[in-house]
């Protein structure tokens, strides 16, 4: 099949973005509006059961039944298989990722049980533990070297390194009193504020680092991706990583097709218009390897670093204990070839080589 160079993809994609952004983002708004009803007819009965309601962080964000992650049944309780999580595609199969809500106090043990049973080796966390007066996610691992216990699981933080805007923790996971253990890599990106978007350069570097690790690992199990509700920032991240993979193979990205596919696996993936536009901005940045693309050409909303003060590391961030909100926060901010090859299916089949791209940031080994 015909493929295109990075510069060709960038040129065509930049032109598409300019068209979408004209007339006050009219094209972006129309495309996002056309995605409104995708997946809304899919049942989510398990999450609605009375026995499972308290396991949902937000009562209106439930996993679709057809692709929900099922835990092993405990003590013959049929509802013990429930966790608010879905398998979603991401470049290789229908189950490349598990997108889930940030654990709440009564699902901490279930979260680690899911990690163990699904043979997860990478966890990607895209939210701070707390923002302002809201608990976004319960702390389910130790921030310092040491051990915590949740249910039958022993979770030991072995090392913790700091990257430019994120933390990478090596965790030893084992079931209590059993000899087998596993090494889990936990990526923590806390500088993506709720009701906003991240810094494009920062997020692209982080995503590229995660992609390298994912490609280096044998495909033992899906990677877990979560924010607070597990739909907005999580959906944005998976879409960005997925379309980076596609572009590396020389196939122009189809953002609308990817978001449509994700929304057939978990409700409201890529939750807001700002996030939808932000994916375009990030891809433009990444395709140009960080080179400046003129604002006149892009015609997308200004997402300059000055508008991302909350994205920068804040060692003195105050952590106030509060209860969770009852409504999910807003995570805010074709060409002929695409039509012929049905990008929604093509994206899952293509597994690119990251060796072609050297514009990623790496952790300082001295940290």
N, C-alpha and C positions, 0 to 999 in steps of 0.2 A: 504494500500500500504506500501511497505517496506521503512523505513527511516533509516538514519545513524546518528551516534553520531557526535558531533562537531569535535572530534579528528580524526574520520575516514574521514570526509569531508576535514579537513585540510590536512591530509596525501595525499589523492587522488588528491586534488586540487594543492598541492605543486608539486606533481609528474607531473601533466599536465602542470603546468607553466614551469617546468624544460625542458620538451620536446619542448614546444612552443618557449622557449628562446634559445635553442641550435642552433648552426650554425648561430650566429649573428641574433637571433630573427627570424629565418626563418619561424617558425610556426605562430608567431604573425603576421608577414607581410602577409603571405598567407591568414590567416583567415580574416584579415582586408581588404585585396584586394578583397576577395570574397563578401564583403558587399558593394562594390563600387556602384553597379547599383541598389541596393534595393531602391524602391520608386521613382526612376527617371522617371518612366512612368506615375506617378500620376499627374493629372492636378492641376495647381495653377492659374487659370484664374482670380479670384477676385483680387489677389495681383498685377496682371499685368495690370489691367485697369488704364487708364490715370488718372482717378479721385482718385485712391488709391496709386499711385506711391509715392507721397510725404509722405505717412504714413509709408513707409518702411525705416528702418535705413540703410539697405544694399539692393540694388536693386536685388541682386542675391539670397537672402534668403527670400522666400515667403511661406506662409502657404498653405498646401494642401487643396483643396476645400472640400473634403469629410469629414474632421474633423476639419475645422476651427471654431473658436469661432465666433458666430454671435451676434452682438449687436442689440439692438432694433432700429428700423428705426426711425429717427428723421426728423420732418418737411417734411414727404413724400419724403425724399431723399433716393433712394434705396442704394446708396453707403455709407450711414451713418452707415450701419451695419458692416463695415469692421474694423478689427484690426489684426495686424500681430501676430496671436496666434493660437495654435492648442491644442485640447484635446489629451492627451497621456495616455496610461495605466501605472500602477505602482504597481500592487499587488492585486487590488480588482475589478477593472472594466476598461472599455475602457476610462473612463473619471476621473481617479484619480487625474491627474495633468493637469494644463494648462501651457505649455511651450511657452514663448513669448519673444520678443525682449525687451531690456531695453527701456523705454519710451523716445521719442524724444519730442522736445518742442511743436509740434502741435498734439501730441497724449496723453498728460498728462490727459486731461479730459476723453478721451476714455478709458484709462487704469483704472481709478477709476470707470467708468461706467461699465466696464467688471467685476471688483471686486464686485460691488454692485449687478449687474444682475445675476451673477453666484453664489452668496452667498458664496464668498470666505472668509475664516477666517484666513488663513495663507499665507504669502508671503515670499518667499525665494529668496534673492538677492545674486548672486554669483560673483559680479564684483565690483571693486572700481568705484566711479563716474568718475574719470579721471585717466589715466595713461599716463605719459610723456606728449606728445602734443595732446592727443586724448581724446575726450569726449566719454566715454563708455556708459553713461546713464545719463539722466537728473534727477536732484533731485526732486522727486515727493512727498516727505514728509518732515517734519521739523526735523532736527537733534536734536534740543533742544525742550523743552516743549513749545508748542505754536500751532497756527493754520495757515494753508495755505488753499487756495481755488483754485480749478480747475474745471471749468465749473459749474455744479450745486452742486458740492460736497464740503463739509467742512471736512478737514482732520486735526484732532487735535492730536498731540503727547502728551500722558498722562504721560508715564514713559519711561525711556531708561536705560537699564542695560547692563553692559559689561561682556561678558564671556571671556574665555582664548584667543580666536582669533576672536570673533564675537560680534555683538551687537544685543540685543533683545529689540524692541520698541513696546509698547502698543499704538495702535492708535484707536481713536474714530472716526468713519466714519458716516456721516449723509448727507442726501440731504438737501440743504438749505431750510429753512422755513417749513420743515416737522419734526414732533416730533420723528419719529423712528430713532434709531441709532444702530450701530453695533460695536463690539470690534474686531479689527484686530491685529494679532501678526505679526510683521515684523522682519524677521531674516536677518541680514546684515553680510555677510562674505566677507570682502573686500580684504583679503590677498591671493587671488588665482590669480596670475599674468596672464595677457594675454600672449600668446605664451609660456606657461609653464604649470607646474602642481603644485598642492598644496602640503603641507606637509601631508603625509599619516596619521600620528597619529592625527594631528589637524583636518583633514577633517573627519576621522572616528568618532571622538568624537562629532563633530558638527552634522554629519548625524544622529548619534544615539540619540542626544538630540532632533532633529527635529522629528525623528520617534516616540519617546515617546509622544511628544505633539500630533502628528497626531493620534496615537492610542487612546489617552485620549479623543479626541474630538468626538462628534457625527458627523456622515457623512452628513453634511449639504451641502457642495459644494466642488469642487476640490481645491487643493492648487495651488497657482501660483508659478512657478519657472522661474527665468530669469537671464541671464547674460547680455551680450551686444547684440549678435545676437540671443541668445536663442536656440543654437544648441550644442555648444561644451561643455562648463562647465555645462550647464543645463542638457544636455543629459548624461554626466558623472555622475552627482549627482543622477539623477533619476535611472539610471542603478544600481549604488552602493546601494542605499536605497532599491530598488526592490529585489536585490539578497541577501542582508542582511536578508530581510523578508523570502525569500525562504530557506536560510540556517538555520534560526531559527526553521523551521519546519522539519529540517533533510533532506532536499532535496538538493543535490549538485547543485551549481550554473552553469548556462549555459549562459555565458556572450555573446557569439556570437548570441544565440537565442534571448536574451533580446534586444540587439542592433538592430537586424533585425526587431523585432516587433516595436521598437520605430521609426525606419526609415520609417516604413509604415504609421506613423502618423505625423512626421515632418521631413523635409529633413535634411540630414547630421548630425543627432544626433550622438554624440560622434564623433567629427569632425576630429580628427587626430589619427595617430598610437600611439603617445605618450600617449594620453588619454586612448586609448584602453588598452595599457599595464598597465597604471596607475590604472585602475579598478582592474586588477589582483593583483597588489601590495597592494592596499587598502584592498581587501578581505583577502589576506594572513595575513596582519597585524591584521585585525579585528578578523578573525577566531582564531588566536593565542592569542587574548586578549592583544595585544601589545607586546607579547614576541618576542625576536629577532629570526628571521629566517635567517639562514646562507646565505650569498650572493652566496656561492658555490652551495647550494641546489636550490636557487631561480633562479639564472642566469638571473636576470632581470636587466635592466639598473640601475645604481646607482642613487637612489633618496634620498640620505642622507640629513639630515638637513643642512649641509654645502652648499648644492646646492639650498637651498630654502631661501636665505637671504631675498628675496623680499616677502616671505610669512609671515614674522613676523610683528607685529604691528608697525606702524611708525606714531607716533603722530605728527611728524613734516613734514609729506608728503606734498609736494607742490601741490597746486591745480591751474592749469593754464587753463584759459578759451580758448577753441579751438572749431573748428567745427568737426563733425563726419567724419570718413573715408568713402569712397564710396565703399570699398570692405571689407567684413567681416574679422576681424583679425583671424588668426589661434589660436584657444584657447589652443593649446598644452597641451605642455604637457602640446568521450562520452560513458558516460558509457551506459550499456543496459537499466537501469532504465530511463535515460533521453530520450532515443530514444522511449521507449514504451509510456511514458506519455506526449510526445510533450511539452517540457518545455515552449515554447512560450505561450501556453494556460494555462498551469499549474500555472505559475508565477502569473497570474492575479487572480486566484481563491483562492490562499492561503493567509490568513491574520494571521500572526503569533502573538504570545503573547510575548511582550517585557520583561515580568517578568522573563523570563529564563536568561536574560542577565543583568549583573550588572556592566559591565565594562565601563559605560558611564561617561562622565563628566557632572556636573551640574553647573548652575550659582551660584555664591556666593550671598546669599540673602542680604548681606550687601552692595552690589554694587548699 
